[in-house]
Amino acid sequence: MKELTREDKKRIYNILADAYIEVVNRQQIGKYERRELSKKILDTVEPAKTMEEINTFIKYLVKNYPFFEFADKMFESEVKEIQQQKVITHLEQFLHSVK
Amino acid sequence: MADPVAPEVAKVEVKHFAAGMIDRTSLDREVRAMQNLRNKKDGQAVFEKEIEIPSADLKEPNFKELSDIALEVDNTVNPRTNESRQSLLQKKIEDLQNIITKETPLSPRQLQYVGGIAADIPGVVKSIAKDTGRTEAQVKADLKAAAPSVSGILTELAESRDFVNLLRKNVGDIEPSKEMMERKGKIDSLSTKTTRKRAEIDTTRKLYDDPVNNTGVKQWFEVQNNAAQQAQIINNVKDYNSQIALINNGQLGPLQRSAIAPADIPAYQGQLDAEIANLTGGQNIAALGGGAAVIANGEAAIEAGGGNDRTKATKKAQLRNFYNAYVASARIGAIYNVDPNIDQTMRKYNMYTSEMPQKLTELSAQENTLTEDLAQLATLKAAQGKDVANIAGKVESVMERSLKEYYNNKLLKRAKEIAEWDAQHKTELKQKDADLKEKQKEIAKNLLSKYIRLSHLRYVNGEAKGWDDKSLKKLVKEDLFQHSPADMGRQLLKRVYDKRGDFPDTYKKEIDAMAKEMGVDSRTSFNDILKKMDTQYLADLAADEMPKAFGYARARGYYFDRLRLRRHQVEYVQSAYQDSNFFEKMLEHQAAYLKEFDDGTNKELLRSIDMTLRKLRNATVGKDYEEGMKKALKLATAAAAVTAAYHVVGPYTLGKIARAGVNAAAAVGGVASRAAWTAADAVDAAANYAMGAVNVGYTGPRIPVDPTSPFGIGVNSMNDISNLPPVTPDKIPTVQ
C-alpha cells in the first residue's frame, strides 16, 4: 500500500476527532485519560505510514476504549472510503501513465 | 384556592446523587470548544489542544514513583491475610491508576475499593437504603462487595469527572519530598558500596583468614597442617625457591626457566645435558661420571679442549651453571614427587607469609569502615522508612479523603440542591392536588343544589313526566337507614350524575362540564372522585341535601310512611345526621319547594304536573269536587271524602284549600256546610298539628286516621298513591 499523505492523515484525524468529541460529550472519559488518549492518537497517527497501521490502531482503540464501539462502524466505513479513494486515485494515475 | 399545603421536606436520595454527578454546563462548554476547533481547523488540532500542559497547580500523579516507593514498604506477609502492607499498597496504586486513567475497564476489585469507602459515608448508605428498600446493613455489605444492586452508582461515581479530577489532584499531591529523593540517592549508593565492600571483605577473608569455613591460607597452614607438616612445607618452599633460583639463572640463556612443570623436567635435563656435552667436547653428565665428578671432569675436559683462558673460564662457568640447573631441576622433580601441588603450596605459603599480614590489617580497617557505613545506612533507611510509611499512609487514605471531600463539597451540596428542587416540585403538586379537591367539593355542592330535585323526577324522552317515586320511597324507607351520612352524600351525587342522560340536553351538558372541571376524564371516573372526597364534607352535604329529598318525598305524601318509622329508626336518623333540626330543615325545604311552584319556576315540571292535574280533574266527574272525589275514590261520606282528599293531596294542600275560604269550600265541592268548614278547620288544625309533630319528641301518629276508612291503611300504602299523578295545590282548579 502506498504511503499515507498529509491529506489522508487529516481525514483520519477528523474521523477520530468526531468520535472523540462524542465520547467526551457522553461523559465516558475523564480529563486525565483524555490527555492520555489524545497523546496516544497523535503519537500513532503522525508517524504512521500505511493504512494498515491506522486500521490496527483503530481496532486497538475500539477494543481498549469500549466507548469507541459506537464509532467502530463509522471508522470502518470512513476509513474504507479513504482506502477506496486511494485505490481509485492510484488506478487513475495508472491509467494516465499508461497512455 | 385551597390553603397552602405543608411543604415537602427535602430528603436526599440516590437519584439526587446521580443527578448531582453530572456537571453539564462546563462539559457542554468544552464540547462546544472542541467542535469549533474541529470545524474551524481540523481533527488534529483537537487532539493537540487536548494534550496541552495543564495549569501549574495541577500536579499529575506519578504512579511509577509511587510504585517505586511502595517497594520500600514493609513486605512482611501477614499470615492471616496472606498479604503484606507492600502488596496491599501496590494493589491500591494499581487501582488508583486505573480509576484515574481508565486504561482498562474498572475491575470488580476497583469498584469494591470505591464501594468500601462509600459504605463508610452514612449519607450515601441511608440514601441508597431508602431508594432500594434494603436495610442499611445490607446496603453497606452491597457496597463493600460492589454487588449488582449498587454497581451502577459506583461505576457512575468512579466515572464522574469531578470526582476523578479531585482524586487525581489528591494523588498528584502525594509526592516524595526533595529530602526523600536525596536520601534515596544516598541510600542507593551507600547500599551498593556496602554490598560491594562486604563482598570484598568476605572474599579476602575467605582467602586469608576464615576460621569459620577454614578456607583461608591461615587455616590451611596453621590448622590443616601439623607442626611437622608445617616444617616440611617451609622446607619444601625454601628448597623449591633455591632450586628455582638455580634454573632461573640468566646465564642459562634460552634455558633459563622461572618455573618448570614436572613433566618437562626430563626434557629440560636433556637439554642441559646436551649443553654440557657441548662444552666438554661431547661428554655428557653420564660420561663425565655424574654427581660431583661432573664439575671436576668437565672442567678438565674444557681445559683439554683448548681455547684461550677467558673462553675456558667462561665455559667452566657455563658448565657449573648448567650442571647446577640440572641438579636443581632434579631436586625440583623430587620436590614435586613429595608435593605434586608444590606450586599451590608455594603460592599459599607466599600468601600466608607475605600477603596475609597486610591484608588482615587492611581487612580490619575495611570492616570498621563497613560498620560505620552500615550504621549510616541504617539511620538513613530508618528516616526513609518513616517517610515511606508517611507516603504509604497518604496513598492508602487518598481514596477515602477524596471521596469524602467530593461527597461533602460537591455531591452533598448538589444533591441537596436537587432534593430541595424535588421537594418544592412535590409541594407544588400537593398544592395543585389540594386546589383540585377544593374545586371538587364546590362543584359537588353545586351539582346537588341545582340538580337534586331533577334527579328525583321521572323522564320520558327528555321530558319530566313525574316523580321517581320508587327511588323516593327507597330513599325514605331504606337508604336512610343503610348508609352512613358520607355515603348518602355520594348516593345523592351519583344519582345526579347517573341520571344526567335523562335530563334535557342543556342540563346534561352542564353536568358534563362540571364533572370535567372536577377532573373526570378517561382515567378518572366520577365514582373515583367521590371515593376520594373528604368524608366529612360529604356528610355535611348529605345533612344539607337530604332534608330536601325528604321534603320531596313528603310532598309526595310519603310523610305517611314516616308514620311507620319505629322510634329507634327516627333516633338513628337524627343521630346519624347529627342534625336535630333535620326535619325542620326538611319542612323548610318542602316549603321552599312548594314556593317555587308558587313562583312559577320550574316550568317544565309545572307543565307536566299541570297536565296530570287536568287529567285528574277530568277524571273526576263533574264540577262537584267532593262528588268527584267520592266517585273517584268510591267514598261514602263527605267526611270521608275530605279525609280522602287529605290523604291524597296532603294536609298542607288541603289546609291551603280550606284557607282559601269560599273558594276552597267551593273547591271542596261547594260544601258550605258548617260541617265542611269544621272539617276543613279540623283538617287544617290537624295538618298544622301534624307538621308540628315533626320534632325530636315524635312518638307516633297524630294524624287522625279513620280506621274504618277503606283507605285507612290502604291509602297509606305506597302503591295506591303512586298510581295517582302528582298534584300541586295552586293548580287545583277551582271548580266552577
Boltz contact constraints between the chains, C-beta under 6 A:
constraints:
  - contact:
      token1: [A, 10]
      token2: [B, 42]
      max_distance: 6.0
  - contact:
      token1: [A, 13]
      token2: [B, 42]
      max_distance: 6.0
  - contact:
      token1: [A, 13]
      token2: [B, 43]
      max_distance: 6.0
  - contact:
      token1: [A, 13]
      token2: [B, 44]
      max_distance: 6.0
  - contact:
      token1: [A, 14]
      token2: [B, 42]
      max_distance: 6.0
  - contact:
      token1: [A, 14]
      token2: [B, 43]
      max_distance: 6.0
  - contact:
      token1: [A, 16]
      token2: [B, 43]
      max_distance: 6.0
  - contact:
      token1: [A, 17]
      token2: [B, 38]
      max_distance: 6.0
  - contact:
      token1: [A, 17]
      token2: [B, 43]
      max_distance: 6.0
  - contact:
      token1: [A, 17]
      token2: [B, 46]
      max_distance: 6.0
  - contact:
      token1: [A, 21]
      token2: [B, 34]
      max_distance: 6.0
  - contact:
      token1: [A, 21]
      token2: [B, 35]
      max_distance: 6.0
  - contact:
      token1: [A, 24]
      token2: [B, 31]
      max_distance: 6.0
  - contact:
      token1: [A, 25]
      token2: [B, 31]
      max_distance: 6.0
  - contact:
      token1: [A, 30]
      token2: [B, 161]
      max_distance: 6.0
  - contact:
      token1: [A, 30]
      token2: [B, 164]
      max_distance: 6.0
  - contact:
      token1: [A, 31]
      token2: [B, 165]
      max_distance: 6.0
  - contact:
      token1: [A, 32]
      token2: [B, 100]
      max_distance: 6.0
  - contact:
      token1: [A, 32]
      token2: [B, 101]
      max_distance: 6.0
  - contact:
      token1: [A, 32]
      token2: [B, 168]
      max_distance: 6.0
  - contact:
      token1: [A, 33]
      token2: [B, 101]
      max_distance: 6.0
  - contact:
      token1: [A, 33]
      token2: [B, 102]
      max_distance: 6.0
  - contact:
      token1: [A, 34]
      token2: [B, 50]
      max_distance: 6.0
  - contact:
      token1: [A, 35]
      token2: [B, 50]
      max_distance: 6.0
  - contact:
      token1: [A, 35]
      token2: [B, 51]
      max_distance: 6.0
  - contact:
      token1: [A, 36]
      token2: [B, 101]
      max_distance: 6.0
  - contact:
      token1: [A, 38]
      token2: [B, 47]
      max_distance: 6.0
  - contact:
      token1: [A, 38]
      token2: [B, 50]
      max_distance: 6.0
  - contact:
      token1: [A, 38]
      token2: [B, 51]
      max_distance: 6.0
  - contact:
      token1: [A, 39]
      token2: [B, 51]
      max_distance: 6.0
  - contact:
      token1: [A, 41]
      token2: [B, 47]
      max_distance: 6.0
  - contact:
      token1: [A, 42]
      token2: [B, 47]
      max_distance: 6.0
